[in-house]
């Protein structure tokens, strides 16, 4: 989920409540963006190929006790306002 939405707290709460109540088609992911709520399809084709190349390149450098995961999402919380 993106936290880049800029607007009043009322707008944010409305979007967040709407997002929580969505009926999401299988394989899709609802995301809050600057434009509103968007349904994101799963990655495919070129994305998966590039992810595989990156994974293969990083694997030799992974320290013992650490792992690489391609399926983990990353969320960056916005701090302050712009």
PDB file of N, CA, C and O in Angstrom, chain B, residues numbered from 101:
ATOM      1  N   UNK B 101       0.846  -1.178   0.000  1.00  0.00           N
ATOM      2  CA  UNK B 101       0.000   0.000   0.000  1.00  0.00           C
ATOM      3  C   UNK B 101       0.886   1.234   0.000  1.00  0.00           C
ATOM      4  O   UNK B 101       1.846   1.327   0.765  1.00  0.00           O
ATOM      5  N   UNK B 102       0.558   2.156  -0.847  1.00  0.00           N
ATOM      6  CA  UNK B 102       1.299   3.406  -0.914  1.00  0.00           C
ATOM      7  C   UNK B 102       0.764   4.374   0.128  1.00  0.00           C
ATOM      8  O   UNK B 102      -0.441   4.424   0.374  1.00  0.00           O
ATOM      9  N   UNK B 103       1.658   5.143   0.741  1.00  0.00           N
ATOM     10  CA  UNK B 103       1.215   6.164   1.690  1.00  0.00           C
ATOM     11  C   UNK B 103       1.462   7.551   1.119  1.00  0.00           C
ATOM     12  O   UNK B 103       1.607   8.521   1.864  1.00  0.00           O
ATOM     13  N   UNK B 104       1.511   7.640  -0.201  1.00  0.00           N
ATOM     14  CA  UNK B 104       1.802   8.921  -0.843  1.00  0.00           C
ATOM     15  C   UNK B 104       0.573   9.810  -1.002  1.00  0.00           C
ATOM     16  O   UNK B 104       0.687  10.912  -1.538  1.00  0.00           O
ATOM     17  N   UNK B 105      -0.601   9.363  -0.550  1.00  0.00           N
ATOM     18  CA  UNK B 105      -1.822  10.156  -0.709  1.00  0.00           C
ATOM     19  C   UNK B 105      -1.692  11.475   0.046  1.00  0.00           C
ATOM     20  O   UNK B 105      -1.354  11.505   1.229  1.00  0.00           O
ATOM     21  N   UNK B 106      -1.965  12.550  -0.660  1.00  0.00           N
ATOM     22  CA  UNK B 106      -1.885  13.874  -0.035  1.00  0.00           C
ATOM     23  C   UNK B 106      -3.271  14.493  -0.035  1.00  0.00           C
ATOM     24  O   UNK B 106      -3.895  14.608  -1.090  1.00  0.00           O
ATOM     25  N   UNK B 107      -3.744  14.880   1.092  1.00  0.00           N
ATOM     26  CA  UNK B 107      -5.057  15.505   1.188  1.00  0.00           C
ATOM     27  C   UNK B 107      -5.421  15.671   2.647  1.00  0.00           C
ATOM     28  O   UNK B 107      -4.594  15.477   3.538  1.00  0.00           O
ATOM     29  N   UNK B 108      -6.669  16.032   2.877  1.00  0.00           N
ATOM     30  CA  UNK B 108      -7.096  16.221   4.256  1.00  0.00           C
ATOM     31  C   UNK B 108      -7.271  14.871   4.939  1.00  0.00           C
ATOM     32  O   UNK B 108      -7.399  13.847   4.268  1.00  0.00           O
ATOM     33  N   UNK B 109      -7.277  14.863   6.260  1.00  0.00           N
ATOM     34  CA  UNK B 109      -7.448  13.629   7.026  1.00  0.00           C
ATOM     35  C   UNK B 109      -8.811  13.013   6.728  1.00  0.00           C
ATOM     36  O   UNK B 109      -8.945  11.790   6.706  1.00  0.00           O
ATOM     37  N   UNK B 110      -9.826  13.850   6.496  1.00  0.00           N
ATOM     38  CA  UNK B 110     -11.148  13.340   6.159  1.00  0.00           C
ATOM     39  C   UNK B 110     -11.087  12.546   4.851  1.00  0.00           C
ATOM     40  O   UNK B 110     -11.635  11.447   4.772  1.00  0.00           O
ATOM     41  N   UNK B 111     -10.432  13.087   3.835  1.00  0.00           N
ATOM     42  CA  UNK B 111     -10.268  12.380   2.562  1.00  0.00           C
ATOM     43  C   UNK B 111      -9.510  11.074   2.772  1.00  0.00           C
ATOM     44  O   UNK B 111      -9.888  10.036   2.228  1.00  0.00           O
ATOM     45  N   UNK B 112      -8.452  11.126   3.552  1.00  0.00           N
ATOM     46  CA  UNK B 112      -7.644   9.938   3.809  1.00  0.00           C
ATOM     47  C   UNK B 112      -8.476   8.858   4.501  1.00  0.00           C
ATOM     48  O   UNK B 112      -8.446   7.699   4.087  1.00  0.00           O
ATOM     49  N   UNK B 113      -9.218   9.225   5.550  1.00  0.00           N
ATOM     50  CA  UNK B 113     -10.032   8.253   6.272  1.00  0.00           C
ATOM     51  C   UNK B 113     -11.092   7.637   5.365  1.00  0.00           C
ATOM     52  O   UNK B 113     -11.352   6.437   5.447  1.00  0.00           O
ATOM     53  N   UNK B 114     -11.704   8.443   4.504  1.00  0.00           N
ATOM     54  CA  UNK B 114     -12.701   7.934   3.569  1.00  0.00           C
ATOM     55  C   UNK B 114     -12.063   6.904   2.623  1.00  0.00           C
ATOM     56  O   UNK B 114     -12.615   5.823   2.416  1.00  0.00           O
ATOM     57  N   UNK B 115     -10.903   7.246   2.052  1.00  0.00           N
ATOM     58  CA  UNK B 115     -10.216   6.317   1.156  1.00  0.00           C
ATOM     59  C   UNK B 115      -9.807   5.042   1.882  1.00  0.00           C
ATOM     60  O   UNK B 115      -9.963   3.946   1.343  1.00  0.00           O
ATOM     61  N   UNK B 116      -9.294   5.174   3.082  1.00  0.00           N
ATOM     62  CA  UNK B 116      -8.860   4.013   3.847  1.00  0.00           C
ATOM     63  C   UNK B 116     -10.034   3.096   4.165  1.00  0.00           C
ATOM     64  O   UNK B 116      -9.920   1.878   4.028  1.00  0.00           O
ATOM     65  N   UNK B 117     -11.154   3.659   4.584  1.00  0.00           N
ATOM     66  CA  UNK B 117     -12.351   2.850   4.859  1.00  0.00           C
ATOM     67  C   UNK B 117     -12.841   2.161   3.588  1.00  0.00           C
ATOM     68  O   UNK B 117     -13.186   0.980   3.613  1.00  0.00           O
ATOM     69  N   UNK B 118     -12.871   2.890   2.490  1.00  0.00           N
ATOM     70  CA  UNK B 118     -13.290   2.310   1.211  1.00  0.00           C
ATOM     71  C   UNK B 118     -12.363   1.176   0.810  1.00  0.00           C
ATOM     72  O   UNK B 118     -12.828   0.119   0.384  1.00  0.00           O
ATOM     73  N   UNK B 119     -11.058   1.380   0.941  1.00  0.00           N
ATOM     74  CA  UNK B 119     -10.054   0.370   0.599  1.00  0.00           C
ATOM     75  C   UNK B 119     -10.274  -0.908   1.410  1.00  0.00           C
ATOM     76  O   UNK B 119     -10.185  -2.012   0.874  1.00  0.00           O
ATOM     77  N   UNK B 120     -10.559  -0.754   2.687  1.00  0.00           N
ATOM     78  CA  UNK B 120     -10.763  -1.918   3.562  1.00  0.00           C
ATOM     79  C   UNK B 120     -12.015  -2.716   3.169  1.00  0.00           C
ATOM     80  O   UNK B 120     -12.067  -3.925   3.397  1.00  0.00           O
ATOM     81  N   UNK B 121     -13.006  -2.065   2.592  1.00  0.00           N
ATOM     82  CA  UNK B 121     -14.274  -2.717   2.258  1.00  0.00           C
ATOM     83  C   UNK B 121     -14.334  -3.247   0.825  1.00  0.00           C
ATOM     84  O   UNK B 121     -15.355  -3.800   0.417  1.00  0.00           O
ATOM     85  N   UNK B 122     -13.272  -3.088   0.070  1.00  0.00           N
ATOM     86  CA  UNK B 122     -13.275  -3.513  -1.331  1.00  0.00           C
ATOM     87  C   UNK B 122     -13.408  -5.019  -1.483  1.00  0.00           C
ATOM     88  O   UNK B 122     -12.891  -5.790  -0.674  1.00  0.00           O
ATOM     89  N   UNK B 123     -14.106  -5.420  -2.529  1.00  0.00           N
ATOM     90  CA  UNK B 123     -14.107  -6.817  -2.947  1.00  0.00           C
ATOM     91  C   UNK B 123     -13.042  -6.911  -4.033  1.00  0.00           C
ATOM     92  O   UNK B 123     -13.235  -6.442  -5.155  1.00  0.00           O
ATOM     93  N   UNK B 124     -11.932  -7.515  -3.686  1.00  0.00           N
ATOM     94  CA  UNK B 124     -10.771  -7.526  -4.573  1.00  0.00           C
ATOM     95  C   UNK B 124     -10.757  -8.804  -5.403  1.00  0.00           C
ATOM     96  O   UNK B 124     -10.808  -9.903  -4.851  1.00  0.00           O
ATOM     97  N   UNK B 125     -10.689  -8.666  -6.741  1.00  0.00           N
ATOM     98  CA  UNK B 125     -10.593  -9.854  -7.584  1.00  0.00           C
ATOM     99  C   UNK B 125      -9.321 -10.640  -7.254  1.00  0.00           C
ATOM    100  O   UNK B 125      -8.295 -10.056  -6.907  1.00  0.00           O
ATOM    101  N   UNK B 126      -9.398 -11.957  -7.365  1.00  0.00           N
ATOM    102  CA  UNK B 126      -8.244 -12.794  -7.049  1.00  0.00           C
ATOM    103  C   UNK B 126      -7.048 -12.395  -7.909  1.00  0.00           C
ATOM    104  O   UNK B 126      -7.171 -12.185  -9.116  1.00  0.00           O
ATOM    105  N   UNK B 127      -5.899 -12.297  -7.265  1.00  0.00           N
ATOM    106  CA  UNK B 127      -4.672 -11.939  -7.957  1.00  0.00           C
ATOM    107  C   UNK B 127      -4.407 -10.449  -8.022  1.00  0.00           C
ATOM    108  O   UNK B 127      -3.304 -10.033  -8.377  1.00  0.00           O
ATOM    109  N   UNK B 128      -5.390  -9.644  -7.689  1.00  0.00           N
ATOM    110  CA  UNK B 128      -5.211  -8.187  -7.708  1.00  0.00           C
ATOM    111  C   UNK B 128      -4.876  -7.690  -6.314  1.00  0.00           C
ATOM    112  O   UNK B 128      -5.084  -8.384  -5.319  1.00  0.00           O
ATOM    113  N   UNK B 129      -4.350  -6.465  -6.264  1.00  0.00           N
ATOM    114  CA  UNK B 129      -3.975  -5.870  -4.986  1.00  0.00           C
ATOM    115  C   UNK B 129      -4.454  -4.419  -4.992  1.00  0.00           C
ATOM    116  O   UNK B 129      -4.065  -3.649  -5.870  1.00  0.00           O
ATOM    117  N   UNK B 130      -5.292  -4.033  -4.027  1.00  0.00           N
ATOM    118  CA  UNK B 130      -5.718  -2.630  -3.981  1.00  0.00           C
ATOM    119  C   UNK B 130      -4.619  -1.776  -3.348  1.00  0.00           C
ATOM    120  O   UNK B 130      -4.039  -2.146  -2.328  1.00  0.00           O
ATOM    121  N   UNK B 131      -4.344  -0.630  -3.967  1.00  0.00           N
ATOM    122  CA  UNK B 131      -3.321   0.272  -3.445  1.00  0.00           C
ATOM    123  C   UNK B 131      -3.881   1.682  -3.361  1.00  0.00           C
ATOM    124  O   UNK B 131      -4.612   2.126  -4.246  1.00  0.00           O
ATOM    125  N   UNK B 132      -3.529   2.381  -2.288  1.00  0.00           N
ATOM    126  CA  UNK B 132      -3.880   3.792  -2.156  1.00  0.00           C
ATOM    127  C   UNK B 132      -2.743   4.601  -2.756  1.00  0.00           C
ATOM    128  O   UNK B 132      -1.590   4.465  -2.347  1.00  0.00           O
ATOM    129  N   UNK B 133      -3.071   5.442  -3.726  1.00  0.00           N
ATOM    130  CA  UNK B 133      -2.065   6.267  -4.383  1.00  0.00           C
ATOM    131  C   UNK B 133      -2.534   7.713  -4.394  1.00  0.00           C
ATOM    132  O   UNK B 133      -3.612   8.024  -3.887  1.00  0.00           O
ATOM    133  N   UNK B 134      -1.745   8.578  -4.957  1.00  0.00           N
ATOM    134  CA  UNK B 134      -2.112   9.984  -5.070  1.00  0.00           C
ATOM    135  C   UNK B 134      -3.401  10.124  -5.871  1.00  0.00           C
ATOM    136  O   UNK B 134      -4.206  11.018  -5.609  1.00  0.00           O
ATOM    137  N   UNK B 135      -3.596   9.238  -6.850  1.00  0.00           N
ATOM    138  CA  UNK B 135      -4.784   9.304  -7.693  1.00  0.00           C
ATOM    139  C   UNK B 135      -6.018   8.703  -7.027  1.00  0.00           C
ATOM    140  O   UNK B 135      -7.126   8.907  -7.524  1.00  0.00           O
ATOM    141  N   UNK B 136      -5.874   7.982  -5.939  1.00  0.00           N
ATOM    142  CA  UNK B 136      -6.984   7.311  -5.269  1.00  0.00           C
ATOM    143  C   UNK B 136      -6.675   5.835  -5.102  1.00  0.00           C
ATOM    144  O   UNK B 136      -5.527   5.458  -4.867  1.00  0.00           O
ATOM    145  N   UNK B 137      -7.703   4.994  -5.223  1.00  0.00           N
ATOM    146  CA  UNK B 137      -7.526   3.552  -5.072  1.00  0.00           C
ATOM    147  C   UNK B 137      -7.344   2.938  -6.452  1.00  0.00           C
ATOM    148  O   UNK B 137      -8.133   3.196  -7.360  1.00  0.00           O
ATOM    149  N   UNK B 138      -6.308   2.127  -6.607  1.00  0.00           N
ATOM    150  CA  UNK B 138      -6.046   1.450  -7.875  1.00  0.00           C
ATOM    151  C   UNK B 138      -5.900  -0.039  -7.634  1.00  0.00           C
ATOM    152  O   UNK B 138      -5.328  -0.458  -6.628  1.00  0.00           O
ATOM    153  N   UNK B 139      -6.416  -0.840  -8.558  1.00  0.00           N
ATOM    154  CA  UNK B 139      -6.249  -2.288  -8.497  1.00  0.00           C
ATOM    155  C   UNK B 139      -5.004  -2.649  -9.300  1.00  0.00           C
ATOM    156  O   UNK B 139      -4.944  -2.418 -10.507  1.00  0.00           O
ATOM    157  N   UNK B 140      -4.032  -3.207  -8.631  1.00  0.00           N
ATOM    158  CA  UNK B 140      -2.767  -3.549  -9.276  1.00  0.00           C
ATOM    159  C   UNK B 140      -2.757  -5.027  -9.630  1.00  0.00           C
ATOM    160  O   UNK B 140      -2.993  -5.873  -8.768  1.00  0.00           O
ATOM    161  N   UNK B 141      -2.482  -5.348 -10.904  1.00  0.00           N
ATOM    162  CA  UNK B 141      -2.410  -6.753 -11.284  1.00  0.00           C
ATOM    163  C   UNK B 141      -1.115  -7.379 -10.786  1.00  0.00           C
ATOM    164  O   UNK B 141      -0.173  -6.660 -10.452  1.00  0.00           O
ATOM    165  N   UNK B 142      -1.053  -8.694 -10.731  1.00  0.00           N
ATOM    166  CA  UNK B 142       0.190  -9.340 -10.309  1.00  0.00           C
ATOM    167  C   UNK B 142       1.289  -9.097 -11.338  1.00  0.00           C
ATOM    168  O   UNK B 142       0.996  -8.894 -12.516  1.00  0.00           O
ATOM    169  N   UNK B 143       2.542  -9.116 -10.911  1.00  0.00           N
ATOM    170  CA  UNK B 143       3.643  -8.942 -11.857  1.00  0.00           C
ATOM    171  C   UNK B 143       3.689 -10.102 -12.839  1.00  0.00           C
ATOM    172  O   UNK B 143       3.253 -11.207 -12.515  1.00  0.00           O
ATOM    173  N   UNK B 144       4.218  -9.859 -14.046  1.00  0.00           N
ATOM    174  CA  UNK B 144       4.302 -10.896 -15.053  1.00  0.00           C
ATOM    175  C   UNK B 144       5.470 -10.593 -15.987  1.00  0.00           C
ATOM    176  O   UNK B 144       6.118  -9.552 -15.882  1.00  0.00           O
ATOM    177  N   UNK B 145       5.715 -11.503 -16.876  1.00  0.00           N
ATOM    178  CA  UNK B 145       6.664 -11.340 -17.972  1.00  0.00           C
ATOM    179  C   UNK B 145       7.971 -10.675 -17.604  1.00  0.00           C
ATOM    180  O   UNK B 145       8.749 -11.213 -16.815  1.00  0.00           O
ATOM    181  N   UNK B 146       8.223  -9.479 -18.186  1.00  0.00           N
ATOM    182  CA  UNK B 146       9.506  -8.811 -17.979  1.00  0.00           C
ATOM    183  C   UNK B 146       9.834  -8.572 -16.503  1.00  0.00           C
ATOM    184  O   UNK B 146      10.992  -8.686 -16.099  1.00  0.00           O
ATOM    185  N   UNK B 147       8.831  -8.246 -15.707  1.00  0.00           N
ATOM    186  CA  UNK B 147       9.073  -8.015 -14.277  1.00  0.00           C
ATOM    187  C   UNK B 147       9.666  -9.268 -13.630  1.00  0.00           C
ATOM    188  O   UNK B 147      10.667  -9.191 -12.919  1.00  0.00           O
ATOM    189  N   UNK B 148       9.044 -10.413 -13.882  1.00  0.00           N
ATOM    190  CA  UNK B 148       9.527 -11.660 -13.280  1.00  0.00           C
ATOM    191  C   UNK B 148      10.907 -12.037 -13.789  1.00  0.00           C
ATOM    192  O   UNK B 148      11.727 -12.553 -13.029  1.00  0.00           O
ATOM    193  N   UNK B 149      11.174 -11.787 -15.066  1.00  0.00           N
ATOM    194  CA  UNK B 149      12.489 -12.083 -15.633  1.00  0.00           C
ATOM    195  C   UNK B 149      13.569 -11.243 -14.958  1.00  0.00           C
ATOM    196  O   UNK B 149      14.615 -11.763 -14.567  1.00  0.00           O
ATOM    197  N   UNK B 150      13.314  -9.964 -14.825  1.00  0.00           N
ATOM    198  CA  UNK B 150      14.278  -9.067 -14.179  1.00  0.00           C
ATOM    199  C   UNK B 150      14.463  -9.444 -12.714  1.00  0.00           C
ATOM    200  O   UNK B 150      15.587  -9.437 -12.211  1.00  0.00           O
ATOM    201  N   UNK B 151      13.373  -9.775 -12.024  1.00  0.00           N
ATOM    202  CA  UNK B 151      13.471 -10.192 -10.620  1.00  0.00           C
ATOM    203  C   UNK B 151      14.341 -11.440 -10.499  1.00  0.00           C
ATOM    204  O   UNK B 151      15.124 -11.558  -9.557  1.00  0.00           O
ATOM    205  N   UNK B 152      14.212 -12.360 -11.435  1.00  0.00           N
ATOM    206  CA  UNK B 152      15.052 -13.560 -11.428  1.00  0.00           C
ATOM    207  C   UNK B 152      16.518 -13.227 -11.622  1.00  0.00           C
ATOM    208  O   UNK B 152      17.380 -13.784 -10.943  1.00  0.00           O
ATOM    209  N   UNK B 153      16.805 -12.317 -12.549  1.00  0.00           N
ATOM    210  CA  UNK B 153      18.199 -11.908 -12.775  1.00  0.00           C
ATOM    211  C   UNK B 153      18.791 -11.265 -11.527  1.00  0.00           C
ATOM    212  O   UNK B 153      19.923 -11.562 -11.147  1.00  0.00           O
ATOM    213  N   UNK B 154      18.028 -10.389 -10.894  1.00  0.00           N
ATOM    214  CA  UNK B 154      18.509  -9.717  -9.677  1.00  0.00           C
ATOM    215  C   UNK B 154      18.738 -10.752  -8.580  1.00  0.00           C
ATOM    216  O   UNK B 154      19.752 -10.710  -7.883  1.00  0.00           O
ATOM    217  N   UNK B 155      17.800 -11.676  -8.428  1.00  0.00           N
ATOM    218  CA  UNK B 155      17.931 -12.723  -7.415  1.00  0.00           C
ATOM    219  C   UNK B 155      19.204 -13.541  -7.647  1.00  0.00           C
ATOM    220  O   UNK B 155      19.966 -13.785  -6.711  1.00  0.00           O
ATOM    221  N   UNK B 156      19.432 -13.961  -8.884  1.00  0.00           N
ATOM    222  CA  UNK B 156      20.610 -14.760  -9.217  1.00  0.00           C
ATOM    223  C   UNK B 156      21.902 -13.974  -8.964  1.00  0.00           C
ATOM    224  O   UNK B 156      22.889 -14.542  -8.496  1.00  0.00           O
ATOM    225  N   UNK B 157      21.898 -12.674  -9.270  1.00  0.00           N
ATOM    226  CA  UNK B 157      23.094 -11.851  -9.072  1.00  0.00           C
ATOM    227  C   UNK B 157      23.399 -11.651  -7.586  1.00  0.00           C
ATOM    228  O   UNK B 157      24.564 -11.597  -7.192  1.00  0.00           O
ATOM    229  N   UNK B 158      22.359 -11.542  -6.765  1.00  0.00           N
ATOM    230  CA  UNK B 158      22.557 -11.291  -5.337  1.00  0.00           C
ATOM    231  C   UNK B 158      22.870 -12.551  -4.540  1.00  0.00           C
ATOM    232  O   UNK B 158      23.526 -12.480  -3.501  1.00  0.00           O
ATOM    233  N   UNK B 159      22.411 -13.690  -5.013  1.00  0.00           N
ATOM    234  CA  UNK B 159      22.522 -14.934  -4.251  1.00  0.00           C
ATOM    235  C   UNK B 159      23.934 -15.247  -3.758  1.00  0.00           C
ATOM    236  O   UNK B 159      24.084 -15.639  -2.601  1.00  0.00           O
ATOM    237  N   UNK B 160      24.974 -15.092  -4.576  1.00  0.00           N
ATOM    238  CA  UNK B 160      26.324 -15.402  -4.075  1.00  0.00           C
ATOM    239  C   UNK B 160      26.780 -14.511  -2.915  1.00  0.00           C
ATOM    240  O   UNK B 160      27.681 -14.891  -2.167  1.00  0.00           O
ATOM    241  N   UNK B 161      26.177 -13.345  -2.759  1.00  0.00           N
ATOM    242  CA  UNK B 161      26.608 -12.401  -1.719  1.00  0.00           C
ATOM    243  C   UNK B 161      25.760 -12.482  -0.450  1.00  0.00           C
ATOM    244  O   UNK B 161      26.010 -11.739   0.499  1.00  0.00           O
ATOM    245  N   UNK B 162      24.772 -13.361  -0.412  1.00  0.00           N
ATOM    246  CA  UNK B 162      23.895 -13.441   0.759  1.00  0.00           C
ATOM    247  C   UNK B 162      24.641 -14.106   1.919  1.00  0.00           C
ATOM    248  O   UNK B 162      25.104 -15.239   1.785  1.00  0.00           O
ATOM    249  N   UNK B 163      24.761 -13.413   3.055  1.00  0.00           N
ATOM    250  CA  UNK B 163      25.451 -13.994   4.205  1.00  0.00           C
ATOM    251  C   UNK B 163      24.691 -15.182   4.793  1.00  0.00           C
ATOM    252  O   UNK B 163      23.476 -15.289   4.628  1.00  0.00           O
ATOM    253  N   UNK B 164      25.399 -16.062   5.471  1.00  0.00           N
ATOM    254  CA  UNK B 164      24.744 -17.177   6.157  1.00  0.00           C
ATOM    255  C   UNK B 164      23.711 -16.632   7.134  1.00  0.00           C
ATOM    256  O   UNK B 164      23.952 -15.639   7.821  1.00  0.00           O
ATOM    257  N   UNK B 165      22.575 -17.286   7.187  1.00  0.00           N
ATOM    258  CA  UNK B 165      21.506 -16.864   8.078  1.00  0.00           C
ATOM    259  C   UNK B 165      20.564 -15.847   7.457  1.00  0.00           C
ATOM    260  O   UNK B 165      19.584 -15.452   8.088  1.00  0.00           O
ATOM    261  N   UNK B 166      20.844 -15.413   6.225  1.00  0.00           N
ATOM    262  CA  UNK B 166      19.978 -14.464   5.530  1.00  0.00           C
ATOM    263  C   UNK B 166      19.404 -15.134   4.283  1.00  0.00           C
ATOM    264  O   UNK B 166      19.958 -16.113   3.782  1.00  0.00           O
ATOM    265  N   UNK B 167      18.308 -14.604   3.795  1.00  0.00           N
ATOM    266  CA  UNK B 167      17.639 -15.161   2.618  1.00  0.00           C
ATOM    267  C   UNK B 167      17.203 -14.040   1.691  1.00  0.00           C
ATOM    268  O   UNK B 167      17.137 -12.878   2.093  1.00  0.00           O
ATOM    269  N   UNK B 168      16.906 -14.396   0.447  1.00  0.00           N
ATOM    270  CA  UNK B 168      16.324 -13.478  -0.523  1.00  0.00           C
ATOM    271  C   UNK B 168      14.880 -13.884  -0.766  1.00  0.00           C
ATOM    272  O   UNK B 168      14.595 -15.067  -0.953  1.00  0.00           O
ATOM    273  N   UNK B 169      13.964 -12.920  -0.767  1.00  0.00           N
ATOM    274  CA  UNK B 169      12.559 -13.190  -1.020  1.00  0.00           C
ATOM    275  C   UNK B 169      12.048 -12.224  -2.077  1.00  0.00           C
ATOM    276  O   UNK B 169      12.158 -11.009  -1.914  1.00  0.00           O
ATOM    277  N   UNK B 170      11.494 -12.751  -3.151  1.00  0.00           N
ATOM    278  CA  UNK B 170      10.940 -11.901  -4.204  1.00  0.00           C
ATOM    279  C   UNK B 170       9.502 -11.512  -3.914  1.00  0.00           C
ATOM    280  O   UNK B 170       8.989 -10.584  -4.540  1.00  0.00           O
ATOM    281  N   UNK B 171       8.841 -12.179  -3.000  1.00  0.00           N
ATOM    282  CA  UNK B 171       7.417 -11.953  -2.778  1.00  0.00           C
ATOM    283  C   UNK B 171       7.119 -11.002  -1.626  1.00  0.00           C
ATOM    284  O   UNK B 171       5.952 -10.816  -1.280  1.00  0.00           O
ATOM    285  N   UNK B 172       8.114 -10.408  -1.036  1.00  0.00           N
ATOM    286  CA  UNK B 172       7.888  -9.509   0.084  1.00  0.00           C
ATOM    287  C   UNK B 172       7.615  -8.103  -0.417  1.00  0.00           C
ATOM    288  O   UNK B 172       8.346  -7.593  -1.265  1.00  0.00           O
ATOM    289  N   UNK B 173       6.572  -7.473   0.099  1.00  0.00           N
ATOM    290  CA  UNK B 173       6.274  -6.099  -0.250  1.00  0.00           C
ATOM    291  C   UNK B 173       7.064  -5.141   0.633  1.00  0.00           C
ATOM    292  O   UNK B 173       7.481  -5.493   1.736  1.00  0.00           O
ATOM    293  N   UNK B 174       7.256  -3.961   0.144  1.00  0.00           N
ATOM    294  CA  UNK B 174       7.956  -2.933   0.902  1.00  0.00           C
ATOM    295  C   UNK B 174       7.029  -1.736   1.013  1.00  0.00           C
ATOM    296  O   UNK B 174       6.495  -1.262   0.010  1.00  0.00           O
ATOM    297  N   UNK B 175       6.840  -1.251   2.220  1.00  0.00           N
ATOM    298  CA  UNK B 175       6.037  -0.053   2.433  1.00  0.00           C
ATOM    299  C   UNK B 175       6.913   1.023   3.051  1.00  0.00           C
ATOM    300  O   UNK B 175       7.657   0.771   3.999  1.00  0.00           O
ATOM    301  N   UNK B 176       6.814   2.203   2.509  1.00  0.00           N
ATOM    302  CA  UNK B 176       7.596   3.329   3.035  1.00  0.00           C
ATOM    303  C   UNK B 176       6.611   4.361   3.538  1.00  0.00           C
ATOM    304  O   UNK B 176       5.862   4.949   2.758  1.00  0.00           O
ATOM    305  N   UNK B 177       6.612   4.579   4.823  1.00  0.00           N
ATOM    306  CA  UNK B 177       5.663   5.501   5.444  1.00  0.00           C
ATOM    307  C   UNK B 177       6.132   6.932   5.226  1.00  0.00           C
ATOM    308  O   UNK B 177       7.302   7.257   5.432  1.00  0.00           O
ATOM    309  N   UNK B 178       5.206   7.776   4.808  1.00  0.00           N
ATOM    310  CA  UNK B 178       5.510   9.180   4.626  1.00  0.00           C
ATOM    311  C   UNK B 178       5.620   9.837   5.994  1.00  0.00           C
ATOM    312  O   UNK B 178       4.768   9.631   6.857  1.00  0.00           O
ATOM    313  N   UNK B 179       6.650  10.614   6.186  1.00  0.00           N
ATOM    314  CA  UNK B 179       6.840  11.344   7.447  1.00  0.00           C
ATOM    315  C   UNK B 179       6.748  12.831   7.148  1.00  0.00           C
ATOM    316  O   UNK B 179       7.457  13.346   6.283  1.00  0.00           O
ATOM    317  N   UNK B 180       5.880  13.508   7.859  1.00  0.00           N
ATOM    318  CA  UNK B 180       5.707  14.937   7.633  1.00  0.00           C
ATOM    319  C   UNK B 180       4.852  15.200   6.413  1.00  0.00           C
ATOM    320  O   UNK B 180       4.219  14.281   5.892  1.00  0.00           O
ATOM    321  N   UNK B 181       4.822  16.403   5.960  1.00  0.00           N
ATOM    322  CA  UNK B 181       4.025  16.764   4.788  1.00  0.00           C
ATOM    323  C   UNK B 181       4.856  17.499   3.779  1.00  0.00           C
ATOM    324  O   UNK B 181       5.898  18.077   4.088  1.00  0.00           O
ATOM    325  N   UNK B 182       4.367  17.461   2.561  1.00  0.00           N
ATOM    326  CA  UNK B 182       5.089  18.172   1.489  1.00  0.00           C
ATOM    327  C   UNK B 182       4.179  19.232   0.927  1.00  0.00           C
ATOM    328  O   UNK B 182       4.570  19.958   0.012  1.00  0.00           O
TER     329      UNK B 182
END
